[in-house]
């Protein structure tokens, strides 16, 4: 575990790849250019946050396959793939192929999905079998077992019932291709103490975000609640040396921004805060949501670094992923990413990767 008061040793960024539905190609291309920029700036990981049935990245495997051929060094992560919408065997084939094409740079993150959207996505993906589908975490464990070389169900059965091992129609007993070590890089996206402990007890890495379980840290606010989640994960790990925590927060340095950009940054942060407040109120009159969201941090890098270094959740993370606001234009996102690498990172004690 990182030492108290220390900063994460790795610095990355996260994007949802938002696009205009009238011209989605431009938005997807802009997301790929951000990955290329992050690679050139020496950032450690580019994380894509996929979702289904939204104006944003829905096919992270296709996007990262393209990115892997344009950015040659940076790690490539998903934060996170909603596993209930996936077939474990097909996903294992896709991710193993992608990992091999990228030279072992893939950092897959998976989760059950947003509780408010799981049922709707289930009905969309499995319109006639949704109620019979394998639960998300069981599906995730089966996926990992396939990545590790576990036998494919039915692989011992010959399609024509013969015993001919040279039969061209015979299927291999394991997923192909295989990518050694990929299964050990799987991370689970958790937002509650229970799911974080599950991730730890099953030996996954942890993805944590700017949303966590309210009050889990004793009522002292988001940072304490998120630190409690990370501690629950680490406490549950059978092998503490295998722990790895990536924490994604919206942090917007303003060092190189124009006055117009700074105004947009702050207006976007205010709009996000207003949406979060409305979401709380939707729970009912006087009700308080069971989840709490971290406020966006906007300002000069020296001020942001001081706040982050004092944050107990950041102190417990191995990697900080700067979540880029989806409501800003591409030029602003490139400016933010540059300021992250050139100003915020050094203020945190981070150094860019060179190879």
VENLIN-V625092 format. One record per run of one state. SS is the DSSP state (A for helix, B for strand, O for the rest). FROM is the first residue (numbers start at 1). TO is the last residue. If there is no record, write none. Layout:
ss->{SS & SS}
from->{FROM & FROM}
to->{TO & TO}
//
This chain:
ss->{O & B & O & B & O & B & A & O & B & O & A & O & B & O & B & A & O & A & O & B & O & B & O & A & O & A & O & A & O & A & O & B & O & A & O & B & O & B & O & A & O & A & O & B & O & B & O & A & O & B & O & B & O & A & O & A & O & B & O & A & O}
from->{1 & 10 & 16 & 20 & 21 & 23 & 24 & 42 & 45 & 49 & 60 & 69 & 75 & 79 & 81 & 83 & 86 & 88 & 102 & 106 & 108 & 109 & 112 & 118 & 126 & 130 & 133 & 136 & 148 & 183 & 186 & 187 & 190 & 193 & 202 & 205 & 209 & 211 & 214 & 222 & 237 & 240 & 243 & 245 & 250 & 251 & 254 & 259 & 282 & 291 & 294 & 297 & 300 & 301 & 310 & 312 & 316 & 319 & 324 & 330 & 348}
to->{9 & 15 & 19 & 20 & 22 & 23 & 41 & 44 & 48 & 59 & 68 & 74 & 78 & 80 & 82 & 85 & 87 & 101 & 105 & 107 & 108 & 111 & 117 & 125 & 129 & 132 & 135 & 147 & 182 & 185 & 186 & 189 & 192 & 201 & 204 & 208 & 210 & 213 & 221 & 236 & 239 & 242 & 244 & 249 & 250 & 253 & 258 & 281 & 290 & 293 & 296 & 299 & 300 & 309 & 311 & 315 & 318 & 323 & 329 & 347 & 355}
//
